[in-house]
Amino acid sequence: MIPSLRFHNTFSICAGNELSAAINTAGELFIWGAIRVSLDLSFSVTNTRGNYFYQNSKGAITLPNGQHYFRVPTRLFSPTSNVKVLSATCGENHILVISTTGALYAWGVNEGCQLGTTSHTANIIGAPIRINLPQSRRVVRVAAGSMHSFAIDSVGDVWSWGLNLRGQAGIDIGEGGYGEVIETPRRVPTMCKGSPILAGSCVVDIACGEFHSVFLLDDGRVFTCGAYDSGQLGFGPGHILTSVNKVYHPRVRVGIAIPREVRFSFPSSGRERIVGIEADSRRSMAWTESHLFVWGMGNVGELGLGPNVDEVFQPTLVDLAGWKPVQVSCGGQHTLALLTKN
């Protein structure tokens, strides 16, 4: 138990690389730990405003208290600030927060524009800033990857921003590489309400890995985009080779920029509805009320498929020994699953 949060009626938590956050029922946000610049990138990417250079640098950013970290949970948003927090999510080194009015706030490392702003000249933002969607759209859900971010608005449209070198933001890079970095929130056309491939459905949840993204629709279908070097998109090795909408980049391996549907083979007759998704690094997971599917890289056993399976390229059932999945969460190199016998 964290003593300083004992009497705060915490109802939601999230964690990044070295940062943790908690929200209580009064809409107060508490954070502790550090947001650290620890990128392992040494190339530059070009966009409409010039070059963003990524250096292999390390160091904690300065937080609102003037220090590089919070040793104990520290209140950041409180009712007196006129902002009540509804939910929060952490990327590797940035955090996104939604208020009860649907406003979006962000702070942390911004070297890939994962905070969705170009109004700050610094690549590191140590205090929350307001991020506005076009047309003053109200945000209902957010997701954060290593250096890219998503938001779902109240209309059902999906917005993305940040690093898109491998198509992980769901937007085609296009001629000249103009989409390598999505500087500010931009609609993801294929995942917005009314898109032909959604067939009347809408996106209700998004999970992000390091360079890929997973989308869950309200009808239980799953779409993925981004890097597929370890099978994390779930399309299977043969299907990948004939795929269109590929991203070919001179400095990285290929990816798929336009989200495509993942196919599942269910053990029982008929189709089960996917109710949850999760992703981290180079693996993805999805589950129904009865079964758990995994795909991607698992070289230290994080796929749950046994010690001899390092990588799978399509959704594969995990043997839960009669138990049923309730929730699944991925860490850097491990997986937790909450199961029930009911």
C-alpha positions in Angstrom: 0.0 0.0 0.0 1.2 3.6 -0.8 0.6 5.4 2.5 0.0 8.9 1.0 -2.8 7.6 -1.2 -4.5 5.6 1.5 -7.4 8.0 2.1 -7.8 9.4 -1.4 -10.3 6.8 -2.8 -8.2 6.0 -5.8 -10.1 4.5 -8.7 -7.7 4.5 -11.6 -3.9 4.1 -12.1 -1.4 4.0 -15.0 2.3 3.6 -15.4 5.0 4.6 -17.9 8.7 3.7 -18.1 9.6 5.4 -14.8 6.4 7.4 -14.0 3.2 6.3 -12.2 -0.1 8.1 -11.8 -3.3 7.7 -9.8 -6.7 9.4 -10.0 -9.1 9.7 -7.1 -12.9 10.1 -7.0 -12.5 13.8 -6.5 -10.8 14.2 -9.9 -7.4 14.8 -8.5 -4.3 13.5 -10.3 -1.3 12.3 -8.3 2.1 11.4 -10.0 5.4 10.0 -8.8 8.6 8.9 -10.3 10.3 10.5 -13.3 9.9 11.2 -17.0 13.3 10.3 -18.5 14.8 11.0 -21.9 16.3 7.6 -22.8 15.9 7.3 -26.5 17.9 4.8 -28.6 17.4 6.6 -31.9 20.2 8.4 -33.7 18.6 9.4 -37.0 16.6 12.4 -38.2 13.2 12.5 -39.8 11.8 15.2 -42.0 8.4 16.9 -41.9 6.8 20.1 -43.1 8.6 22.2 -40.5 12.1 20.8 -41.0 14.1 18.1 -39.2 13.5 16.4 -35.9 16.8 15.0 -34.6 16.8 12.0 -32.2 19.9 11.6 -30.1 20.8 8.7 -27.8 20.5 10.9 -24.7 19.5 10.2 -21.1 18.3 12.3 -18.3 15.2 13.1 -16.3 13.1 16.2 -17.2 12.3 18.9 -14.8 8.8 18.4 -13.3 6.4 21.2 -11.9 8.1 21.0 -8.5 11.4 22.1 -10.1 12.9 18.7 -9.4 13.6 15.8 -11.7 11.3 13.3 -10.0 8.6 13.0 -7.3 9.6 10.6 -4.5 6.0 10.2 -3.3 2.6 10.7 -5.0 2.2 14.4 -5.5 -1.0 16.2 -6.4 -0.8 17.7 -9.9 -4.4 18.4 -10.8 -6.9 19.3 -7.9 -10.4 20.7 -7.8 -9.0 24.2 -7.0 -7.3 24.1 -10.5 -10.8 23.9 -12.1 -9.7 20.7 -13.8 -11.1 17.4 -12.7 -9.4 14.4 -14.2 -11.4 11.5 -15.6 -8.6 9.2 -16.9 -4.9 9.1 -17.8 -2.6 6.9 -19.8 1.2 6.8 -19.9 3.5 6.2 -22.9 7.1 5.4 -22.5 8.0 8.9 -21.4 4.9 11.0 -21.8 1.4 11.1 -20.2 -2.0 12.0 -21.6 -4.9 13.1 -19.3 -8.6 13.6 -20.0 -10.7 15.9 -17.8 -14.3 15.3 -17.0 -15.2 17.9 -19.6 -13.4 16.0 -22.3 -10.4 18.3 -22.4 -7.0 16.8 -23.3 -3.7 17.6 -21.5 -0.2 16.2 -22.1 3.3 16.6 -20.9 6.7 14.8 -21.0 9.1 14.1 -23.8 8.0 15.6 -27.2 10.9 14.7 -29.5 8.5 12.9 -31.8 5.6 15.3 -31.3 3.9 12.6 -29.2 2.4 15.4 -27.1 0.6 16.8 -30.2 2.0 20.3 -30.1 4.5 22.4 -32.0 3.8 25.6 -30.0 6.7 24.8 -27.6 10.2 25.0 -29.0 11.6 22.6 -26.4 11.4 18.8 -27.0 10.7 18.3 -23.3 7.6 19.8 -21.6 7.6 19.4 -17.8 4.1 20.7 -16.9 0.7 19.8 -18.4 -0.4 21.7 -21.5 -3.8 21.7 -23.2 -4.1 19.9 -26.5 -7.0 21.0 -28.6 -8.6 18.8 -31.3 -9.9 20.5 -34.3 -13.6 21.7 -34.1 -13.2 21.6 -30.3 -14.0 17.9 -30.2 -14.5 16.4 -26.8 -12.1 13.5 -26.0 -13.5 10.3 -24.4 -10.5 7.9 -24.6 -6.7 8.1 -25.2 -3.9 5.7 -25.9 -0.1 6.2 -25.9 2.7 4.2 -27.4 6.5 4.7 -27.2 6.4 7.9 -29.2 2.9 8.1 -30.7 -0.5 8.9 -29.3 -4.2 8.5 -30.1 -7.5 10.0 -29.0 -11.1 9.0 -29.6 -13.6 11.8 -29.6 -17.3 11.9 -28.7 -18.3 11.7 -32.3 -16.5 8.4 -32.8 -13.5 9.8 -34.8 -10.0 8.6 -34.1 -7.1 11.1 -34.0 -3.3 10.4 -33.9 -0.1 12.3 -33.6 3.6 11.6 -33.0 6.2 9.4 -34.6 4.9 7.5 -37.7 8.0 6.1 -39.3 6.5 2.6 -39.5 2.9 3.6 -40.0 2.1 3.2 -36.3 -0.1 6.4 -36.3 -2.4 4.8 -38.9 -1.7 7.5 -41.5 0.0 6.9 -44.8 3.4 8.5 -45.0 3.0 9.4 -48.6 5.3 10.8 -51.2 8.4 12.6 -49.8 7.9 11.2 -46.3 5.7 14.1 -45.1 3.9 11.8 -42.7 7.0 10.5 -40.8 6.0 12.8 -37.9 2.4 13.8 -37.2 3.0 17.1 -35.5 -0.6 17.8 -34.2 -3.7 15.7 -33.9 -4.9 14.4 -37.3 -7.9 12.2 -38.2 -7.2 8.6 -39.0 -9.6 8.3 -41.9 -10.0 4.6 -42.0 -10.7 4.4 -38.3 -13.2 7.2 -38.1 -17.0 6.7 -37.8 -18.5 6.4 -41.3 -15.4 4.8 -42.8 -16.4 2.1 -45.3 -14.1 -0.5 -43.8 -15.8 -0.1 -40.4 -19.2 -0.9 -41.9 -21.2 1.2 -39.5 -19.1 0.3 -36.4 -16.7 2.6 -34.5 -13.5 2.3 -32.5 -14.0 1.9 -28.8 -10.4 1.1 -27.6 -6.8 1.4 -28.8 -3.7 -0.3 -27.5 -0.2 0.8 -28.5 3.1 -1.0 -28.7 6.5 0.5 -29.5 5.9 0.9 -33.2 2.5 -0.6 -33.8 -1.1 0.0 -32.8 -4.2 -2.2 -32.2 -7.8 -1.0 -32.6 -11.0 -2.6 -31.1 -14.4 -2.0 -32.7 -17.7 -2.0 -30.9 -18.7 -5.1 -33.0 -15.6 -7.0 -31.7 -13.5 -6.7 -34.8 -9.7 -5.9 -34.4 -7.5 -3.9 -36.7 -3.7 -3.3 -36.5 -1.1 -1.1 -38.2 2.6 -0.3 -37.9 5.7 -2.4 -37.7 5.3 -6.2 -38.4 8.9 -7.4 -38.1 8.0 -9.6 -35.2 4.5 -10.6 -36.2 2.9 -8.0 -33.9 0.2 -7.1 -36.5 -1.2 -10.6 -36.5 -1.6 -11.0 -40.3 0.5 -14.1 -40.8 3.8 -14.3 -42.7 2.3 -15.2 -46.1 -0.4 -12.4 -46.0 2.2 -9.8 -45.1 4.2 -10.4 -48.2 1.3 -9.7 -50.6 0.0 -6.7 -48.6 -0.5 -3.2 -50.1 -0.3 0.0 -48.1 3.2 -0.8 -47.0 5.7 1.8 -45.7 9.2 1.4 -47.1 11.6 3.6 -45.3 15.4 3.9 -45.9 16.3 3.8 -42.2 13.8 1.3 -40.8 12.1 -2.0 -41.7 8.8 -2.0 -43.4 5.5 -1.4 -41.8 1.8 -1.1 -42.7 0.3 2.4 -42.4 -3.3 1.7 -43.2 -5.1 -0.4 -40.4 -6.2 -3.8 -41.6 -8.4 -6.4 -39.9 -7.0 -9.3 -37.9 -8.6 -12.7 -38.4 -9.1 -15.1 -35.5 -9.7 -18.8 -35.5 -12.1 -19.6 -32.7 -12.1 -23.1 -31.2 -15.9 -23.3 -31.0 -18.4 -23.0 -33.8 -19.4 -19.5 -34.7 -17.6 -16.2 -34.0 -16.9 -15.0 -30.5 -16.7 -11.3 -29.8 -13.4 -9.8 -28.9 -14.0 -7.7 -25.7 -10.4 -6.5 -24.9 -7.1 -5.7 -26.4 -3.6 -5.0 -25.1 -0.1 -4.3 -26.6 3.4 -3.6 -25.6 6.7 -3.5 -27.4 6.4 -6.1 -30.2 3.4 -8.2 -29.1 -0.4 -7.9 -29.1 -3.2 -9.6 -27.2 -7.0 -9.8 -27.6 -9.5 -11.8 -25.6 -13.1 -12.8 -25.6 -15.2 -13.8 -22.6 -13.7 -17.3 -22.9 -10.4 -17.2 -24.7 -7.1 -15.3 -24.9 -5.2 -14.8 -28.2 -1.6 -13.6 -28.4 0.8 -12.8 -31.3 4.2 -11.2 -31.9 7.5 -11.6 -30.1 7.9 -13.4 -26.8 11.5 -14.5 -26.5 11.4 -14.6 -22.7 8.0 -16.4 -22.4 5.7 -13.3 -22.3 3.4 -14.8 -24.9 2.4 -17.6 -22.5 2.9 -20.2 -25.1 5.7 -22.1 -23.5 9.5 -21.9 -23.4 10.0 -22.9 -27.0 7.8 -20.3 -28.7 9.6 -17.0 -29.4 7.5 -15.5 -32.1 4.0 -16.1 -33.7 2.7 -14.2 -36.7 -1.0 -14.7 -36.2 -3.4 -14.8 -33.2 -2.7 -18.0 -31.2 -4.7 -19.4 -28.4 -3.2 -19.5 -24.9 -4.1 -22.5 -22.8 -5.8 -21.1 -19.7 -6.6 -24.6 -18.3 -10.3 -23.9 -18.1 -10.0 -20.4 -16.8 -11.5 -17.3 -18.5 -9.8 -14.0 -19.1 -11.1 -10.9 -17.4 -8.2 -8.5 -18.0 -4.7 -8.7 -19.4 -1.8 -6.2 -19.0 1.5 -6.2 -20.7 4.8 -5.1 -19.1 8.1 -4.6 -20.9 9.0 -8.4 -20.9 6.1 -10.0 -19.0 2.3 -10.4 -19.0 -0.3 -10.4 -16.3 -3.7 -11.9 -16.8 -6.7 -11.7 -14.4 -8.7 -14.9 -14.8 -12.0 -16.3 -13.5 -13.6 -19.8 -13.3 -17.1 -18.4 -13.7 
